[in-house]
Amino acid sequence: MTDHPPAKNVVIESVRMLRFRFEVNEGFNPEAETPQADVALSVQRTPVENASASVAVTCSIFREEQPNRPFWCDVVYQAKLSVPSSDQVDALREFSRSAAAGVIVPYIRESIANASVRAGFPPLVLPPVNISTLMEEAHEPSSPTGEHRAHFNAARAQDFV
């Protein structure tokens, strides 16, 4: 038994954006009632294979059908993970379940804040997210890829528009 955390040997090979969609609602009226900024996160994991795995986090802000939303945004980032040897796959499996999404969320936060500014709004900065708690509260995975879904509410749209 070692005193080091099991994630010590997990290597984050890359973190990259897979998809980014942002649509401004031209009919947005900042004087009218604005909806709660509903933020949905989902995490998908690939099974560990050949001492590597990947974790993707999807974040959607506002729903397309929400009336008077300032914009709609959907972004996906993916982290590719590995361990040096196949005898460390348990550490990789645990890291991909418990901590990998936490590595990805800051990338999503930065992308959304920048996009909202470029669209002419004050930056929408997602609040810090406790991924472990969020994953515990999320529904059990319904697929072999280990998908979790969770929702939380950010500030009201009028607070940042």
C-alpha positions as CSV (number, residue, x, y, z in Angstrom):
1,M,0.0,0.0,0.0
2,T,1.3,3.4,-0.9
3,D,0.7,6.8,0.8
4,H,0.1,8.5,-2.6
5,P,-3.3,9.0,-4.0
6,P,-4.4,6.6,-6.7
7,A,-4.6,9.4,-9.3
8,K,-0.9,10.1,-9.0
9,N,0.0,8.0,-12.1
10,V,-3.0,9.2,-14.2
11,V,-1.8,11.3,-17.1
12,I,-4.1,13.8,-18.8
13,E,-3.0,13.4,-22.4
14,S,-5.2,16.2,-23.7
15,V,-8.2,18.3,-23.1
16,R,-10.0,19.6,-26.2
17,M,-13.2,21.2,-27.3
18,L,-15.3,18.8,-29.4
19,R,-18.3,21.0,-30.0
20,F,-19.4,24.6,-29.3
21,R,-22.7,26.1,-30.3
22,F,-23.8,29.5,-29.3
23,E,-27.0,31.3,-30.5
24,V,-28.0,34.8,-29.6
25,N,-31.7,35.4,-29.1
26,E,-32.3,38.5,-31.3
27,G,-35.7,38.9,-29.6
28,F,-34.3,39.1,-26.1
29,N,-35.8,41.9,-24.1
30,P,-33.7,42.7,-21.0
31,E,-36.6,44.7,-19.6
32,A,-39.0,41.7,-19.6
33,E,-39.0,38.7,-17.2
34,T,-35.9,36.6,-17.9
35,P,-35.6,32.9,-17.2
36,Q,-33.4,31.3,-14.7
37,A,-30.0,30.4,-16.3
38,D,-30.6,26.6,-16.3
39,V,-27.3,24.8,-16.6
40,A,-27.3,21.2,-17.5
41,L,-24.1,19.1,-17.2
42,S,-23.7,15.6,-18.4
43,V,-20.6,13.4,-18.2
44,Q,-19.8,10.5,-20.5
45,R,-17.0,8.1,-20.0
46,T,-15.5,5.5,-22.3
47,P,-14.5,2.2,-20.8
48,V,-10.9,1.8,-19.9
49,E,-9.1,0.0,-22.7
50,N,-5.3,-0.4,-23.2
51,A,-4.6,1.7,-20.1
52,S,-6.4,4.7,-21.6
53,A,-9.9,6.2,-21.4
54,S,-11.7,9.4,-22.2
55,V,-14.2,11.6,-20.3
56,A,-16.4,14.1,-22.0
57,V,-18.5,16.8,-20.3
58,T,-21.4,18.5,-22.0
59,C,-22.8,21.8,-20.7
60,S,-25.9,23.4,-21.9
61,I,-27.1,26.8,-20.8
62,F,-30.6,27.9,-21.3
63,R,-32.9,25.7,-23.3
64,E,-33.7,26.7,-26.9
65,E,-37.4,26.7,-26.1
66,Q,-37.0,29.1,-23.1
67,P,-38.8,32.3,-23.8
68,N,-36.8,35.5,-23.5
69,R,-33.5,33.8,-23.0
70,P,-30.5,36.0,-23.9
71,F,-28.8,33.2,-25.7
72,W,-28.5,29.4,-25.9
73,C,-25.2,27.6,-25.5
74,D,-24.0,24.0,-25.8
75,V,-20.4,23.0,-25.4
76,V,-18.6,19.7,-25.1
77,Y,-15.0,19.2,-24.0
78,Q,-13.2,15.8,-23.8
79,A,-10.1,14.7,-21.7
80,K,-8.0,11.8,-22.9
81,L,-6.5,10.0,-19.9
82,S,-3.9,7.2,-19.5
83,V,-1.8,5.4,-17.1
84,P,1.7,4.1,-17.7
85,S,0.9,0.4,-17.2
86,S,-2.1,-1.9,-17.3
87,D,-1.7,-2.8,-13.6
88,Q,-2.8,0.8,-12.8
89,V,-6.2,0.7,-14.7
90,D,-8.1,0.7,-11.4
91,A,-6.6,4.2,-10.6
92,L,-7.6,5.3,-14.1
93,R,-11.1,4.0,-13.7
94,E,-11.5,5.7,-10.3
95,F,-10.1,9.0,-11.6
96,S,-12.4,8.9,-14.7
97,R,-15.4,8.3,-12.4
98,S,-14.6,10.9,-9.7
99,A,-12.2,13.6,-10.8
100,A,-11.8,13.9,-14.5
101,A,-14.9,16.0,-15.1
102,G,-13.5,18.5,-12.6
103,V,-10.4,18.9,-14.8
104,I,-12.7,19.7,-17.8
105,V,-15.2,22.1,-16.2
106,P,-12.8,25.1,-16.0
107,Y,-12.3,24.9,-19.8
108,I,-16.1,25.0,-20.2
109,R,-16.4,27.9,-17.8
110,E,-13.8,29.9,-19.7
111,S,-15.3,29.2,-23.1
112,I,-18.8,30.3,-22.0
113,A,-17.6,33.4,-20.3
114,N,-15.6,34.5,-23.4
115,A,-18.5,33.7,-25.8
116,S,-21.0,35.7,-23.8
117,V,-18.7,38.7,-23.9
118,R,-18.1,38.3,-27.6
119,A,-21.9,38.2,-28.1
120,G,-22.2,41.6,-26.4
121,F,-23.3,40.5,-22.9
122,P,-21.4,40.8,-19.7
123,P,-19.5,37.5,-19.0
124,L,-21.6,34.6,-17.8
125,V,-19.2,32.9,-15.4
126,L,-20.4,29.6,-14.2
127,P,-20.2,29.1,-10.5
128,P,-17.6,26.7,-9.1
129,V,-19.0,23.1,-9.3
130,N,-18.3,20.4,-6.8
131,I,-18.1,17.5,-9.4
132,S,-18.1,14.8,-6.8
133,T,-21.3,16.1,-5.2
134,L,-22.8,16.7,-8.5
135,M,-22.1,13.2,-9.7
136,E,-23.4,11.7,-6.5
137,E,-26.7,13.6,-6.9
138,A,-26.9,12.8,-10.6
139,H,-28.9,9.9,-11.9
140,E,-27.2,6.5,-12.0
141,P,-25.7,5.8,-15.4
142,S,-28.2,4.5,-17.9
143,S,-25.7,3.3,-20.4
144,P,-22.5,1.3,-20.6
145,T,-20.6,4.5,-21.3
146,G,-21.3,5.7,-17.8
147,E,-23.3,8.8,-18.6
148,H,-24.4,11.0,-15.7
149,R,-26.7,14.0,-16.0
150,A,-27.2,16.7,-13.5
151,H,-28.8,20.2,-13.5
152,F,-28.2,23.2,-11.3
153,N,-29.4,26.8,-11.5
154,A,-27.0,29.6,-12.1
155,A,-27.8,33.3,-11.6
156,R,-31.0,34.7,-13.2
157,A,-30.3,35.9,-16.6
158,Q,-31.0,39.5,-15.6
159,D,-28.1,39.4,-13.2
160,F,-25.6,39.2,-16.0
161,V,-27.3,40.7,-19.0
